Amino acid sequence: MPPEPETDAPPAMTGAIAELADDVRDHLGDALLDASDMHGMLVIRVPADQRPRALATLKVLGFDYYSFGCGVDWPEEDKLEVFDHVESMARRLQATVKCEVPRSNPRLPTAIPVYAGADWHEREAWELFGIVFVGHPRLRRLLLADWQEGFPMRKDEVLRARVEKPWPGEFFSG
């Protein structure tokens, strides 16, 4: 018998994750770009403008807790990725919504009307990555000083601590 051909395809979803993926697909239709099972967690990818709709769908399906949101910089692909992680306490399931935005104009709708808990997470992503959450009611600094320039979590950002600076005064030896 010939050996099975090797494939890079992820394993088929089964059980509760597969059922959840089907429910999400029924609600989102063509707005769902991808759905996969990552270590027992549903991961869905949607266009940036569909982020609130995807999160609202998960909320209707029982995902009542917004756990965290964050960003990832992919400079070689000229994009930023936004993650929203939500959980269903009753069903003991987790799901992540992923969206991509261009580095040159990183804008997408806020998730606050769906999950109020997204507030500080979006502020942090705005401050550290420069991702603008359109409709956010309080998009202002959370962590960095007012004098801070740039976006320190972008991979091309030069951190001040890593730049060698000349000593501003004279050195006196004793």
N, CA, C and O atoms as a DFTB+ gen file, in Angstrom:
696 C
 N C O
     1  1       0.845      -1.178       0.000
     2  2       0.000       0.000       0.000
     3  2       0.893       1.245       0.000
     4  3       1.810       1.338       0.816
     5  1       0.639       2.212      -0.909
     6  2       1.492       3.409      -0.975
     7  2       1.276       4.289       0.258
     8  3       0.190       4.312       0.838
     9  1       2.327       5.008       0.645
    10  2       2.183       5.885       1.811
    11  2       1.225       7.035       1.525
    12  3       1.044       7.455       0.382
    13  1       0.617       7.530       2.607
    14  2      -0.295       8.678       2.495
    15  2       0.502       9.902       2.066
    16  3       1.606      10.118       2.565
    17  1      -0.031      10.702       1.155
    18  2       0.692      11.922       0.775
    19  2       0.699      12.914       1.937
    20  3      -0.287      13.066       2.658
    21  1       1.845      13.584       2.095
    22  2       1.951      14.575       3.163
    23  2       1.174      15.822       2.774
    24  3       1.124      16.197       1.603
    25  1       0.566      16.465       3.774
    26  2      -0.200      17.664       3.518
    27  2       0.035      18.670       4.640
    28  3       0.273      18.291       5.787
    29  1      -0.032      19.932       4.303
    30  2       0.098      20.993       5.286
    31  2      -1.255      21.445       5.796
    32  3      -1.333      22.357       6.619
    33  1      -2.308      20.828       5.327
    34  2      -3.654      21.229       5.731
    35  2      -3.874      20.928       7.210
    36  3      -3.458      19.879       7.701
    37  1      -4.532      21.852       7.921
    38  2      -4.817      21.587       9.332
    39  2      -5.817      20.445       9.453
    40  3      -6.590      20.191       8.528
    41  1      -5.803      19.762      10.581
    42  2      -6.775      18.677      10.758
    43  2      -8.195      19.218      10.758
    44  3      -8.438      20.374      11.104
    45  1      -9.118      18.370      10.368
    46  2     -10.523      18.772      10.324
    47  2     -11.023      19.072      11.735
    48  3     -10.638      18.416      12.703
    49  1     -11.889      20.077      11.826
    50  2     -12.468      20.421      13.125
    51  2     -13.496      19.365      13.509
    52  3     -14.191      18.810      12.658
    53  1     -13.575      19.101      14.803
    54  2     -14.537      18.126      15.298
    55  2     -15.216      18.672      16.551
    56  3     -14.778      19.669      17.126
    57  1     -16.284      18.007      16.961
    58  2     -16.947      18.309      18.222
    59  2     -17.506      19.716      18.329
    60  3     -18.035      20.266      17.363
    61  1     -17.381      20.292      19.524
    62  2     -17.967      21.599      19.823
    63  2     -17.370      22.704      18.963
    64  3     -18.073      23.644      18.592
    65  1     -16.088      22.606      18.643
    66  2     -15.445      23.635      17.819
    67  2     -16.021      23.606      16.407
    68  3     -16.275      24.660      15.824
    69  1     -16.227      22.425      15.854
    70  2     -16.810      22.306      14.512
    71  2     -18.238      22.843      14.497
    72  3     -18.634      23.528      13.554
    73  1     -19.010      22.535      15.534
    74  2     -20.386      23.053      15.625
    75  2     -20.385      24.574      15.722
    76  3     -21.181      25.249      15.069
    77  1     -19.493      25.098      16.534
    78  2     -19.385      26.546      16.676
    79  2     -18.986      27.189      15.349
    80  3     -19.553      28.211      14.964
    81  1     -18.036      26.611      14.659
    82  2     -17.605      27.141      13.359
    83  2     -18.770      27.157      12.373
    84  3     -18.927      28.112      11.612
    85  1     -19.583      26.108      12.384
    86  2     -20.763      26.068      11.507
    87  2     -21.753      27.166      11.866
    88  3     -22.316      27.808      10.979
    89  1     -21.971      27.390      13.169
    90  2     -22.878      28.458      13.611
    91  2     -22.361      29.828      13.175
    92  3     -23.128      30.661      12.693
    93  1     -21.079      30.053      13.343
    94  2     -20.475      31.327      12.946
    95  2     -20.588      31.498      11.435
    96  3     -20.913      32.584      10.956
    97  1     -20.322      30.441      10.688
    98  2     -20.420      30.486       9.220
    99  2     -21.853      30.804       8.788
   100  3     -22.063      31.563       7.842
   101  1     -22.846      30.221       9.484
   102  2     -24.254      30.505       9.170
   103  2     -24.584      31.981       9.389
   104  3     -25.327      32.573       8.606
   105  1     -24.037      32.575      10.446
   106  2     -24.319      33.979      10.757
   107  2     -23.551      34.958       9.868
   108  3     -24.097      35.985       9.465
   109  1     -22.299      34.650       9.560
   110  2     -21.446      35.600       8.855
   111  2     -21.405      35.402       7.349
   112  3     -21.109      36.345       6.615
   113  1     -21.691      34.215       6.879
   114  2     -21.672      33.951       5.438
   115  2     -20.325      34.261       4.820
   116  3     -19.287      33.802       5.298
   117  1     -20.350      35.051       3.742
   118  2     -19.120      35.378       3.006
   119  2     -18.161      36.268       3.787
   120  3     -16.995      36.391       3.410
   121  1     -18.627      36.888       4.865
   122  2     -17.741      37.732       5.673
   123  2     -16.717      36.894       6.438
   124  3     -15.703      37.420       6.897
   125  1     -16.974      35.606       6.574
   126  2     -16.025      34.711       7.236
   127  2     -14.982      34.267       6.215
   128  3     -15.288      33.510       5.294
   129  1     -13.760      34.739       6.380
   130  2     -12.688      34.405       5.440
   131  2     -12.059      33.053       5.741
   132  3     -11.629      32.341       4.835
   133  1     -12.010      32.705       7.034
   134  2     -11.367      31.460       7.434
   135  2     -11.808      31.096       8.843
   136  3     -12.078      31.968       9.668
   137  1     -11.876      29.807       9.103
   138  2     -12.158      29.302      10.451
   139  2     -11.274      28.089      10.678
   140  3     -11.159      27.218       9.816
   141  1     -10.644      28.043      11.861
   142  2      -9.784      26.911      12.158
   143  2      -9.804      26.616      13.651
   144  3     -10.231      27.435      14.464
   145  1      -9.335      25.439      13.979
   146  2      -9.219      25.005      15.369
   147  2      -7.746      25.100      15.750
   148  3      -6.901      24.410      15.181
   149  1      -7.450      25.959      16.717
   150  2      -6.085      26.087      17.178
   151  2      -6.029      25.674      18.644
   152  3      -6.399      26.440      19.533
   153  1      -5.566      24.469      18.879
   154  2      -5.420      23.946      20.241
   155  2      -6.736      23.988      21.023
   156  3      -6.757      24.351      22.199
   157  1      -7.821      23.617      20.361
   158  2      -9.115      23.574      21.041
   159  2      -9.823      24.911      21.132
   160  3     -10.757      25.064      21.918
   161  1      -9.394      25.881      20.341
   162  2     -10.001      27.206      20.327
   163  2     -10.358      27.550      18.886
   164  3      -9.567      27.316      17.973
   165  1     -11.543      28.102      18.685
   166  2     -11.938      28.523      17.348
   167  2     -11.234      29.836      17.008
   168  3     -11.251      30.782      17.795
   169  1     -10.620      29.881      15.835
   170  2      -9.985      31.097      15.340
   171  2     -10.655      31.438      14.020
   172  3     -10.661      30.639      13.084
   173  1     -11.225      32.649      13.960
   174  2     -11.869      33.076      12.721
   175  2     -11.174      34.326      12.204
   176  3     -10.675      35.149      12.972
   177  1     -11.155      34.446      10.891
   178  2     -10.570      35.615      10.235
   179  2     -11.675      36.292       9.433
   180  3     -12.386      35.653       8.657
   181  1     -11.802      37.607       9.640
   182  2     -12.822      38.387       8.940
   183  2     -12.186      39.685       8.435
   184  3     -11.148      40.100       8.949
   185  1     -12.797      40.330       7.434
   186  2     -12.302      41.654       7.019
   187  2     -12.442      42.638       8.186
   188  3     -13.320      42.476       9.034
   189  1     -11.594      43.639       8.225
   190  2     -11.573      44.588       9.334
   191  2     -12.940      45.248       9.563
   192  3     -13.341      45.455      10.709
   193  1     -13.652      45.575       8.485
   194  2     -14.940      46.247       8.660
   195  2     -16.022      45.321       9.225
   196  3     -17.087      45.789       9.627
   197  1     -15.754      44.013       9.258
   198  2     -16.712      43.043       9.796
   199  2     -16.395      42.635      11.235
   200  3     -17.065      41.767      11.794
   201  1     -15.389      43.249      11.829
   202  2     -14.986      42.909      13.197
   203  2     -16.140      43.021      14.198
   204  3     -16.381      42.064      14.935
   205  1     -16.872      44.156      14.259
   206  2     -17.981      44.225      15.227
   207  2     -19.054      43.166      14.979
   208  3     -19.613      42.606      15.923
   209  1     -19.333      42.900      13.730
   210  2     -20.344      41.883      13.402
   211  2     -19.904      40.497      13.859
   212  3     -20.708      39.736      14.397
   213  1     -18.631      40.165      13.647
   214  2     -18.114      38.857      14.075
   215  2     -18.170      38.735      15.593
   216  3     -18.563      37.695      16.122
   217  1     -17.774      39.803      16.295
   218  2     -17.822      39.764      17.760
   219  2     -19.259      39.698      18.266
   220  3     -19.543      38.994      19.235
   221  1     -20.165      40.426      17.618
   222  2     -21.579      40.371      18.016
   223  2     -22.144      38.971      17.797
   224  3     -22.943      38.490      18.601
   225  1     -21.735      38.321      16.720
   226  2     -22.171      36.949      16.466
   227  2     -21.715      36.025      17.588
   228  3     -22.496      35.214      18.088
   229  1     -20.461      36.149      17.980
   230  2     -19.959      35.307      19.068
   231  2     -20.681      35.613      20.383
   232  3     -20.936      34.712      21.182
   233  1     -21.000      36.867      20.595
   234  2     -21.718      37.220      21.829
   235  2     -23.107      36.576      21.846
   236  3     -23.544      36.056      22.873
   237  1     -23.795      36.615      20.702
   238  2     -25.111      35.972      20.597
   239  2     -24.996      34.462      20.826
   240  3     -25.917      33.836      21.350
   241  1     -23.860      33.884      20.431
   242  2     -23.636      32.446      20.601
   243  2     -23.133      32.082      22.000
   244  3     -22.741      30.941      22.244
   245  1     -23.145      33.059      22.920
   246  2     -22.828      32.766      24.315
   247  2     -21.445      33.158      24.779
   248  3     -21.054      32.823      25.897
   249  1     -20.691      33.861      23.945
   250  2     -19.350      34.296      24.348
   251  2     -19.489      35.622      25.088
   252  3     -19.490      36.699      24.492
   253  1     -19.606      35.503      26.397
   254  2     -19.976      36.635      27.236
   255  2     -18.797      37.378      27.847
   256  3     -18.999      38.396      28.510
   257  1     -17.583      36.906      27.647
   258  2     -16.421      37.510      28.296
   259  2     -15.366      37.898      27.274
   260  3     -14.861      37.051      26.537
   261  1     -15.038      39.182      27.234
   262  2     -13.952      39.680      26.385
   263  2     -12.673      39.544      27.192
   264  3     -12.462      40.279      28.156
   265  1     -11.832      38.619      26.806
   266  2     -10.632      38.311      27.570
   267  2      -9.499      39.282      27.272
   268  3      -8.923      39.857      28.195
   269  1      -9.171      39.473      26.004
   270  2      -8.120      40.427      25.643
   271  2      -8.141      40.722      24.154
   272  3      -8.701      39.979      23.349
   273  1      -7.510      41.833      23.825
   274  2      -7.301      42.209      22.438
   275  2      -5.874      42.683      22.297
   276  3      -5.307      43.228      23.243
   277  1      -5.287      42.487      21.139
   278  2      -3.904      42.907      20.938
   279  2      -3.623      43.060      19.456
   280  3      -4.481      42.802      18.612
   281  1      -2.412      43.482      19.157
   282  2      -1.987      43.633      17.780
   283  2      -0.681      42.903      17.540
   284  3       0.050      42.587      18.479
   285  1      -0.395      42.639      16.287
   286  2       0.866      42.035      15.877
   287  2       1.317      42.759      14.616
   288  3       0.521      42.997      13.707
   289  1       2.584      43.104      14.569
   290  2       3.147      43.799      13.422
   291  2       3.814      42.799      12.485
   292  3       4.652      42.003      12.911
   293  1       3.444      42.841      11.221
   294  2       4.043      42.012      10.178
   295  2       4.624      42.947       9.115
   296  3       4.035      43.098       8.045
   297  1       5.784      43.584       9.396
   298  2       6.319      44.572       8.447
   299  2       6.666      43.994       7.079
   300  3       6.511      44.674       6.065
   301  1       7.131      42.758       7.039
   302  2       7.484      42.161       5.747
   303  2       6.254      41.942       4.868
   304  3       6.379      41.813       3.650
   305  1       5.083      41.900       5.468
   306  2       3.838      41.765       4.712
   307  2       3.074      43.082       4.656
   308  3       1.978      43.143       4.099
   309  1       3.651      44.141       5.232
   310  2       3.070      45.480       5.255
   311  2       1.656      45.496       5.852
   312  3       0.744      46.126       5.315
   313  1       1.501      44.782       6.981
   314  2       0.193      44.744       7.625
   315  2       0.340      44.663       9.139
   316  3       1.383      44.277       9.665
   317  1      -0.722      45.033       9.809
   318  2      -0.878      44.819      11.246
   319  2      -2.067      43.884      11.412
   320  3      -3.035      43.949      10.655
   321  1      -1.981      43.025      12.400
   322  2      -3.069      42.087      12.660
   323  2      -3.643      42.411      14.035
   324  3      -2.904      42.660      14.988
   325  1      -4.957      42.405      14.123
   326  2      -5.655      42.667      15.389
   327  2      -6.340      41.384      15.819
   328  3      -7.010      40.724      15.025
   329  1      -6.163      41.038      17.100
   330  2      -6.767      39.848      17.680
   331  2      -7.751      40.261      18.755
   332  3      -7.467      41.163      19.544
   333  1      -8.896      39.618      18.797
   334  2      -9.843      39.753      19.908
   335  2     -10.126      38.352      20.423
   336  3     -10.546      37.478      19.665
   337  1      -9.895      38.143      21.704
   338  2     -10.099      36.822      22.300
   339  2     -11.299      36.895      23.237
   340  3     -11.318      37.698      24.170
   341  1     -12.300      36.052      22.984
   342  2     -13.512      36.022      23.807
   343  2     -13.740      34.603      24.319
   344  3     -13.248      33.628      23.751
   345  1     -14.496      34.521      25.400
   346  2     -14.736      33.221      26.017
   347  2     -16.205      33.051      26.391
   348  3     -16.899      34.012      26.722
   349  1     -16.653      31.813      26.327
   350  2     -17.968      31.433      26.808
   351  2     -17.765      30.660      28.108
   352  3     -17.287      29.525      28.101
   353  1     -18.127      31.281      29.202
   354  2     -17.949      30.629      30.500
   355  2     -18.857      29.409      30.625
   356  3     -18.442      28.370      31.138
   357  1     -20.099      29.539      30.155
   358  2     -21.054      28.440      30.274
   359  2     -20.652      27.238      29.417
   360  3     -20.791      26.091      29.841
   361  1     -20.158      27.508      28.217
   362  2     -19.803      26.425      27.293
   363  2     -18.346      25.992      27.424
   364  3     -17.935      24.982      26.853
   365  1     -17.571      26.765      28.178
   366  2     -16.142      26.489      28.347
   367  2     -15.419      26.423      27.002
   368  3     -14.637      25.512      26.729
   369  1     -15.714      27.427      26.174
   370  2     -15.101      27.531      24.852
   371  2     -14.435      28.886      24.707
   372  3     -14.819      29.858      25.356
   373  1     -13.433      28.933      23.848
   374  2     -12.726      30.175      23.555
   375  2     -12.723      30.396      22.049
   376  3     -12.730      29.448      21.263
   377  1     -12.711      31.669      21.665
   378  2     -12.656      32.009      20.250
   379  2     -11.814      33.262      20.074
   380  3     -11.789      34.137      20.939
   381  1     -11.132      33.336      18.949
   382  2     -10.330      34.502      18.601
   383  2     -10.771      35.004      17.238
   384  3     -10.918      34.232      16.291
   385  1     -10.979      36.314      17.155
   386  2     -11.303      36.971      15.891
   387  2     -10.043      37.687      15.429
   388  3      -9.449      38.454      16.186
   389  1      -9.633      37.437      14.180
   390  2      -8.449      38.080      13.610
   391  2      -8.859      38.967      12.437
   392  3      -9.700      38.596      11.619
   393  1      -8.247      40.142      12.379
   394  2      -8.448      41.083      11.266
   395  2      -7.087      41.625      10.856
   396  3      -6.164      41.690      11.668
   397  1      -6.969      42.008       9.606
   398  2      -5.742      42.621       9.112
   399  2      -6.033      44.029       8.631
   400  3      -7.082      44.300       8.046
   401  1      -5.078      44.931       8.890
   402  2      -5.160      46.305       8.393
   403  2      -3.792      46.682       7.824
   404  3      -2.773      46.171       8.288
   405  1      -3.755      47.564       6.833
   406  2      -2.456      47.970       6.276
   407  2      -1.687      48.835       7.268
   408  3      -2.284      49.626       7.998
   409  1      -0.380      48.688       7.295
   410  2       0.458      49.491       8.200
   411  2       0.333      50.980       7.891
   412  3       0.432      51.808       8.796
   413  1       0.120      51.325       6.636
   414  2       0.055      52.735       6.241
   415  2      -1.232      53.430       6.692
   416  3      -1.251      54.652       6.835
   417  1      -2.299      52.673       6.917
   418  2      -3.577      53.244       7.352
   419  2      -4.310      52.224       8.228
   420  3      -5.322      51.656       7.818
   421  1      -3.793      52.003       9.426
   422  2      -4.373      50.954      10.283
   423  2      -5.640      51.425      10.991
   424  3      -5.574      51.955      12.100
   425  1      -6.773      51.235      10.361
   426  2      -8.059      51.674      10.911
   427  2      -9.062      50.531      10.828
   428  3      -9.134      49.817       9.828
   429  1      -9.831      50.374      11.893
   430  2     -10.937      49.423      11.897
   431  2     -11.932      49.853      12.955
   432  3     -11.582      50.638      13.837
   433  1     -13.164      49.363      12.895
   434  2     -14.190      49.792      13.850
   435  2     -13.907      49.287      15.265
   436  3     -13.340      48.212      15.459
   437  1     -14.315      50.083      16.238
   438  2     -14.172      49.695      17.628
   439  2     -15.095      48.530      17.969
   440  3     -16.112      48.310      17.312
   441  1     -14.724      47.795      19.002
   442  2     -15.544      46.679      19.488
   443  2     -16.346      47.073      20.734
   444  3     -17.097      46.258      21.270
   445  1     -16.191      48.306      21.192
   446  2     -16.816      48.723      22.451
   447  2     -18.340      48.592      22.459
   448  3     -18.886      48.208      23.494
   449  1     -19.064      48.888      21.372
   450  2     -20.522      48.688      21.432
   451  2     -20.932      47.233      21.699
   452  3     -22.026      46.976      22.202
   453  1     -20.060      46.297      21.364
   454  2     -20.348      44.882      21.580
   455  2     -19.799      44.423      22.931
   456  3     -20.511      43.807      23.723
   457  1     -18.535      44.727      23.182
   458  2     -17.861      44.352      24.434
   459  2     -17.218      45.608      25.036
   460  3     -16.193      46.076      24.539
   461  1     -17.804      46.143      26.082
   462  2     -17.247      47.328      26.737
   463  2     -15.835      47.065      27.248
   464  3     -15.028      47.988      27.354
   465  1     -15.538      45.814      27.562
   466  2     -14.220      45.439      28.065
   467  2     -13.099      45.598      27.055
   468  3     -11.931      45.444      27.410
   469  1     -13.425      45.901      25.809
   470  2     -12.398      46.112      24.783
   471  2     -11.733      47.483      24.917
   472  3     -10.725      47.749      24.262
   473  1     -12.287      48.344      25.754
   474  2     -11.829      49.734      25.877
   475  2     -10.319      49.855      26.055
   476  3      -9.642      50.404      25.186
   477  1      -9.791      49.363      27.143
   478  2      -8.369      49.537      27.430
   479  2      -7.492      48.760      26.457
   480  3      -6.382      49.192      26.146
   481  1      -7.965      47.644      25.983
   482  2      -7.189      46.845      25.024
   483  2      -7.002      47.616      23.719
   484  3      -5.918      47.610      23.137
   485  1      -8.062      48.278      23.264
   486  2      -7.959      49.077      22.046
   487  2      -7.080      50.307      22.272
   488  3      -6.315      50.688      21.387
   489  1      -7.179      50.920      23.425
   490  2      -6.328      52.068      23.733
   491  2      -4.855      51.658      23.717
   492  3      -4.002      52.384      23.205
   493  1      -4.576      50.501      24.277
   494  2      -3.200      49.999      24.299
   495  2      -2.697      49.725      22.886
   496  3      -1.570      50.093      22.554
   497  1      -3.515      49.082      22.044
   498  2      -3.118      48.787      20.661
   499  2      -2.933      50.072      19.862
   500  3      -2.042      50.145      19.015
   501  1      -3.755      51.082      20.114
   502  2      -3.605      52.374      19.455
   503  2      -2.287      53.025      19.858
   504  3      -1.546      53.532      19.016
   505  1      -2.010      53.002      21.150
   506  2      -0.830      53.665      21.674
   507  2       0.476      52.956      21.268
   508  3       1.466      53.618      20.956
   509  1       0.480      51.647      21.272
   510  2       1.710      50.895      21.025
   511  2       1.930      50.524      19.566
   512  3       3.073      50.368      19.136
   513  1       0.840      50.378      18.787
   514  2       0.958      49.987      17.380
   515  2       0.494      51.070      16.409
   516  3       0.834      51.022      15.227
   517  1      -0.281      52.049      16.893
   518  2      -0.825      53.070      16.010
   519  2      -2.088      52.639      15.293
   520  3      -2.446      53.224      14.271
   521  1      -2.768      51.626      15.806
   522  2      -4.014      51.144      15.203
   523  2      -5.155      52.041      15.680
   524  3      -5.379      52.173      16.884
   525  1      -5.875      52.655      14.746
   526  2      -6.966      53.556      15.079
   527  2      -8.270      52.761      15.111
   528  3      -8.629      52.103      14.135
   529  1      -8.966      52.828      16.230
   530  2     -10.251      52.148      16.379
   531  2     -11.344      53.191      16.198
   532  3     -11.665      53.944      17.117
   533  1     -11.902      53.220      15.007
   534  2     -12.890      54.223      14.627
   535  2     -14.138      54.057      15.499
   536  3     -14.691      52.965      15.623
   537  1     -14.562      55.169      16.097
   538  2     -15.742      55.155      16.968
   539  2     -15.418      54.940      18.434
   540  3     -16.320      54.952      19.273
   541  1     -14.151      54.743      18.758
   542  2     -13.765      54.568      20.165
   543  2     -14.019      55.883      20.900
   544  3     -13.564      56.933      20.445
   545  1     -14.738      55.849      22.030
   546  2     -15.107      57.097      22.710
   547  2     -13.978      57.778      23.482
   548  3     -14.084      58.965      23.790
   549  1     -12.914      57.067      23.797
   550  2     -11.849      57.639      24.639
   551  2     -10.463      57.216      24.157
   552  3      -9.666      56.726      24.956
   553  1     -10.167      57.387      22.916
   554  2      -8.876      56.958      22.384
   555  2      -7.804      57.954      22.805
   556  3      -7.500      58.903      22.082
   557  1      -7.238      57.724      23.982
   558  2      -6.175      58.581      24.514
   559  2      -5.138      57.709      25.198
   560  3      -5.364      56.523      25.441
   561  1      -3.996      58.314      25.506
   562  2      -2.881      57.556      26.085
   563  2      -3.277      56.836      27.360
   564  3      -4.066      57.319      28.173
   565  1      -2.691      55.661      27.491
   566  2      -2.959      54.811      28.643
   567  2      -1.663      54.473      29.373
   568  3      -1.637      54.452      30.603
   569  1      -0.594      54.210      28.636
   570  2       0.651      53.724      29.213
   571  2       1.842      54.666      29.055
   572  3       2.650      54.798      29.974
   573  1       1.956      55.309      27.922
   574  2       3.163      56.069      27.592
   575  2       3.047      57.537      27.992
   576  3       1.948      58.077      28.117
   577  1       4.185      58.163      28.188
   578  2       4.230      59.591      28.501
   579  2       3.805      60.402      27.277
   580  3       3.906      59.930      26.144
   581  1       3.334      61.614      27.514
   582  2       2.887      62.473      26.418
   583  2       4.000      62.800      25.423
   584  3       3.719      63.024      24.246
   585  1       5.247      62.833      25.868
   586  2       6.352      63.172      24.991
   587  2       6.777      62.009      24.093
   588  3       7.543      62.205      23.150
   589  1       6.287      60.809      24.377
   590  2       6.665      59.620      23.598
   591  2       6.227      59.773      22.148
   592  3       5.084      60.134      21.870
   593  1       7.139      59.499      21.233
   594  2       6.822      59.550      19.810
   595  2       6.901      58.145      19.224
   596  3       7.622      57.287      19.735
   597  1       6.161      57.924      18.161
   598  2       6.213      56.636      17.482
   599  2       5.368      55.581      18.168
   600  3       4.596      55.872      19.081
   601  1       5.529      54.355      17.711
   602  2       4.742      53.223      18.197
   603  2       5.704      52.107      18.599
   604  3       6.175      51.361      17.740
   605  1       6.000      51.983      19.888
   606  2       7.091      51.113      20.339
   607  2       6.933      49.615      20.068
   608  3       7.919      48.882      20.150
   609  1       5.746      49.143      19.752
   610  2       5.589      47.717      19.478
   611  2       5.725      47.370      17.991
   612  3       5.689      46.198      17.616
   613  1       5.878      48.376      17.166
   614  2       6.146      48.087      15.750
   615  2       7.594      47.642      15.624
   616  3       8.490      48.201      16.257
   617  1       7.805      46.645      14.810
   618  2       9.127      46.028      14.725
   619  2      10.195      46.942      14.135
   620  3      11.385      46.704      14.341
   621  1       9.800      47.969      13.413
   622  2      10.789      48.876      12.842
   623  2      11.053      50.094      13.727
   624  3      11.827      50.975      13.351
   625  1      10.428      50.151      14.880
   626  2      10.611      51.272      15.806
   627  2      11.957      51.153      16.511
   628  3      12.299      50.099      17.048
   629  1      12.709      52.234      16.502
   630  2      13.991      52.264      17.195
   631  2      13.725      52.675      18.639
   632  3      13.188      53.754      18.892
   633  1      14.094      51.829      19.570
   634  2      13.875      52.126      20.984
   635  2      15.013      52.994      21.503
   636  3      16.184      52.736      21.221
   637  1      14.660      54.013      22.255
   638  2      15.661      54.945      22.776
   639  2      16.738      54.235      23.590
   640  3      17.918      54.571      23.492
   641  1      16.340      53.275      24.378
   642  2      17.295      52.585      25.247
   643  2      18.339      51.812      24.449
   644  3      19.397      51.477      24.981
   645  1      18.061      51.529      23.197
   646  2      18.999      50.756      22.382
   647  2      19.865      51.630      21.482
   648  3      20.692      51.127      20.722
   649  1      19.672      52.926      21.574
   650  2      20.476      53.851      20.783
   651  2      21.544      54.433      21.696
   652  3      21.244      55.035      22.727
   653  1      22.771      54.246      21.306
   654  2      23.868      54.763      22.129
   655  2      23.939      56.267      21.958
   656  3      24.000      56.776      20.839
   657  1      23.929      56.978      23.088
   658  2      23.959      58.437      23.060
   659  2      25.271      58.921      23.673
   660  3      25.770      58.316      24.622
   661  1      25.833      60.006      23.140
   662  2      27.051      60.549      23.744
   663  2      26.740      61.159      25.110
   664  3      25.646      61.672      25.345
   665  1      27.706      61.092      25.984
   666  2      27.564      61.677      27.318
   667  2      27.445      63.192      27.154
   668  3      28.281      63.789      26.476
   669  1      26.429      63.841      27.755
   670  2      26.212      65.269      27.510
   671  2      27.210      66.182      28.199
   672  3      27.293      67.360      27.850
   673  1      27.978      65.677      29.172
   674  2      28.912      66.534      29.891
   675  2      30.313      65.957      29.878
   676  3      30.593      64.975      29.190
   677  1      31.168      66.571      30.634
   678  2      32.547      66.104      30.714
   679  2      32.652      64.976      31.715
   680  3      31.876      64.887      32.667
   681  1      33.614      64.130      31.485
   682  2      33.865      63.026      32.412
   683  2      35.052      63.403      33.300
   684  3      36.137      63.728      32.818
   685  1      34.819      63.350      34.571
   686  2      35.888      63.701      35.528
   687  2      36.342      62.427      36.226
   688  3      35.534      61.726      36.835
   689  1      37.585      62.138      36.139
   690  2      38.109      60.996      36.863
   691  2      38.692      61.479      38.199
   692  3      39.290      62.553      38.263
   693  1      38.526      60.724      39.212
   694  2      38.921      61.165      40.539
   695  2      40.240      60.780      40.884
   696  3      40.706      61.089      41.981
